[in-house]
Amino acid sequence: MAGLSLDEDKEDLVVLVDTAEGEGNNTFLCVVGRFLTYKPIRVKIMKERMTEILHPLKGVSIKEVEQGLFLYQFFHK
């Protein structure tokens, strides 16, 4: 079984940010991340928990861009 890696080939990853949800095209307020686990992620529950943990002032949009790869878009510095 191969180990989990942060070094996967993601240099060519292109993510389109939906500007209708935020205050303009603030891509500098975006983070792409993944969970290093073999267990499946329950996306709805993960979104609820991450919102509770991060507690952003103006909200956060969490979208799955690929299986296991998530885009976190914040609307406030």
SEDO-237850 format. One record per residue (C-alpha): residue number from 0; x, y, z. Coordinates in Angstrom, 3 decimals. Example, Ala and Ser with C-alpha at 12.3 -4.5 7.8 and 13.67 -1.06 7.14 Angstrom:
<rotis>
ROTI   pami          u          v          w
ROTI      0     12.300     -4.500      7.800
ROTI      1     13.670     -1.060      7.140
</rotis>
This chain:
<rotis>
ROTI   pami          u          v          w
ROTI      0      0.000      0.000      0.000
ROTI      1      1.500      3.343     -1.040
ROTI      2      1.947      6.043      1.567
ROTI      3      0.070      9.308      1.547
ROTI      4      1.978     12.178      0.009
ROTI      5      1.768     15.941     -0.209
ROTI      6      4.060     15.845     -3.241
ROTI      7      1.537     14.595     -5.775
ROTI      8      1.726     16.263     -9.176
ROTI      9     -0.661     19.210     -8.624
ROTI     10      1.394     21.988    -10.250
ROTI     11     -1.086     22.143    -13.135
ROTI     12     -4.178     22.283    -10.899
ROTI     13     -6.598     24.980    -12.091
ROTI     14     -9.502     25.942     -9.848
ROTI     15    -12.214     28.332    -11.002
ROTI     16    -13.444     30.537     -8.158
ROTI     17    -17.120     31.499     -8.227
ROTI     18    -17.092     35.292     -7.819
ROTI     19    -20.881     35.451     -7.393
ROTI     20    -20.559     34.090     -3.840
ROTI     21    -17.873     36.453     -2.584
ROTI     22    -16.769     40.040     -2.696
ROTI     23    -15.079     39.962     -6.061
ROTI     24    -12.336     37.690     -7.295
ROTI     25    -10.316     37.375     -4.056
ROTI     26     -8.256     34.349     -5.001
ROTI     27     -5.617     35.390     -2.439
ROTI     28     -8.176     34.382      0.195
ROTI     29     -8.322     30.796     -1.125
ROTI     30     -6.603     27.679      0.156
ROTI     31     -6.521     24.255     -1.491
ROTI     32     -6.081     21.314      0.839
ROTI     33     -6.646     17.651      1.481
ROTI     34     -6.935     15.339      4.445
ROTI     35     -4.155     12.770      4.745
ROTI     36     -6.256      9.709      5.440
ROTI     37     -7.369      6.553      3.668
ROTI     38    -10.827      6.882      5.187
ROTI     39    -13.575      8.480      3.082
ROTI     40    -14.428     12.086      3.929
ROTI     41    -18.072     12.815      4.676
ROTI     42    -18.128     16.169      2.898
ROTI     43    -21.246     17.590      4.574
ROTI     44    -19.966     16.804      8.079
ROTI     45    -16.450     18.044      7.229
ROTI     46    -17.891     21.375      6.009
ROTI     47    -19.870     21.812      9.231
ROTI     48    -16.878     20.959     11.461
ROTI     49    -14.382     23.100      9.541
ROTI     50    -16.764     26.072      9.673
ROTI     51    -17.090     25.604     13.457
ROTI     52    -13.304     25.341     13.857
ROTI     53    -12.333     28.202     11.524
ROTI     54    -15.197     30.459     12.626
ROTI     55    -14.726     32.972      9.757
ROTI     56    -16.220     36.458     10.173
ROTI     57    -17.829     36.669      6.729
ROTI     58    -18.096     32.974      6.016
ROTI     59    -16.206     30.365      4.061
ROTI     60    -17.093     28.405      0.958
ROTI     61    -15.803     24.823      0.887
ROTI     62    -15.957     22.929     -2.403
ROTI     63    -14.559     19.583     -3.468
ROTI     64    -12.586     20.229     -6.681
ROTI     65    -11.393     16.642     -7.044
ROTI     66    -12.013     13.573     -4.961
ROTI     67    -10.326     14.336     -1.654
ROTI     68     -9.105     17.806     -2.736
ROTI     69    -10.937     20.827     -1.320
ROTI     70    -11.012     24.551     -2.058
ROTI     71    -11.554     26.838      0.938
ROTI     72    -12.580     30.366     -0.123
ROTI     73    -12.706     32.978      2.619
ROTI     74    -14.490     36.309      2.271
ROTI     75    -12.553     38.280      4.885
ROTI     76     -8.851     38.648      5.699
</rotis>
